[in-house]
Amino acid sequence: MSSFRTFAIAGVGNVGVHIAEELLKKKQVGKVTDLVILSRSSSKNENVEKLVSQGARMASVDYTSEASLIAALKGVDVVISTVSHHQLGIQPLLTSAAKKAGVRLFVPSEFGNPSDDAEGGLLMAKKQVHLKLKELDLPYLLAFTGPSPGFVLSPEFHVDFENGKAAVGGDGNALISFTSMPDMGSFLAYVLTNLPPDQLNWKVLRIEGERISFNEIFKQYTAKTGRKIAITYQTLAELEAVLKANPYDFPSYIHWTWAQGGGVVGKPEELTNGLYPDWNPKKVIDVIAP
């Protein structure tokens, strides 16, 4: 049984709000005693206000001030960071503050493609946090979930169901691990409040709701809705040319990674779905065409 009872979350814009909601459910049954939502004092956030109304506690912080972060994290067992890839730069100071505040476990912002074997590119910023936590001797729990279908199967990532068109990397047959954000939230909240620390400290979660290719997703979408998708396939060379011109083009980088098999969270035998026996994640088609 877990001895973690107090939690803090940095970033409640996407997956963070789902994790918070699931932890608040655990609070209602006595498994969580306190949930702190870290928020910039100058910002108004509807998600924060909603979570506070449900039983969370908001702490105003300055992410550039270690003292501010330490004060907010006093008494917290577990820090969960779900900041976006644009905000990864706040994590090194957050980890240092967590260590000094007595935090026992740090869950860095992952919730996507595995970054533990990154050797360059945009995922290196995440790997650097793993190294920082090891240096601090502050145990981490890494959550590799693959992308959320509700987030990446969108125009921003070159998939536009409303207008019936998509651009994907490679031939569209590479398998990708997808997990919806609510399913990510329920899984993480379950393991943090049910498993003992020795099953969480320095561990890696590799979970997926479904392992499926773009071509199969589009096939199922057309079968269910009757709407066809015009697909453009971008070669690796084409995507590399885009990235050479703009190394920070995240959607193109992701498609380039997926096309080479980097979209799965691990080998099937490495999956940790079984840590939550009653977990019943949604299939991709049920997220995009409910």
Steps between C-alpha positions, in 0.01 A plus 500: 500500500623847416629731773465803272212716621581857395549615143585812301442551129680751279302563183128422474438597139468155338579167666563674833134583553403136448762380750378761747137394461590136560706587809206702633285188468760321713480789748128442539565144617792589728793382288622857440514762773616802300528602135685822423469665159799719421397814314671819396365770727438739211297258291129420508435136421152350467633149553662603828180666620298191409740266684503724808121486506529120500737487798847586373715774650665765283851628574623810319860454388773674311663232283821703490528510881625192682386646833146544367490141377645357822236679705221361281637144513549466876314190619453359148586134438476495121547772238343438159610723215278511193634819345499519121811457285513882479546522879747221568757759603330550838560139605868513612427765766180318595695180563756679717225666701319168538813336642554781750133495601519129587299364208534121474411434134509715185295421189648712220306613196501204259160363393607435143782329310776336709787736573726275708712408198498846338835602351394832355202691369208639694478208744846575641351772723296227669795264535703779660244510781550125564872566536435796730280288726768231518755766593266623776423142610130586480313189372306541178210316340495532120165462326531411130147490362532579133300793367139578588276445195282794597806727498718389207230389258428863431578769242798619704660160439392486134188285551178683415193276525258789456640581156582139413876526454820391671877504448700226673860388494620193313247257353250529787551140614729561799337403829446766765401468866198721570351571842224750571568768761221383736648149484848638574353679801319201642804271459747736665266584788440129561866396517602801711234426761511119497856384436778519760793736438739216415283422195505864389841647588730515195243306296362545148133464410442388141126505440279521195131506431550362150790427264386590149618660174375816332373300205292278727365802688386663176350170380299462820396866491363466148321175588335658804414843361485447123742789451817441297836654585733629229844394623832656405804289585817695578832321453769513765708716265214750466453519876875535555504794259223665702690441825822631353322825422329506841635260766217605733218383272363258760221341291742420217753365750236274651390366160865441410546307826180298461583405140818332625325296767561744784133532584470187712568508873693174493480136399165334578662300780627824658153648549398571859124518438460210744596717797139623492299178458164672444630759253280505190639766265312629198584400144609781268185482288282547810688820583494659155154381395301432818 
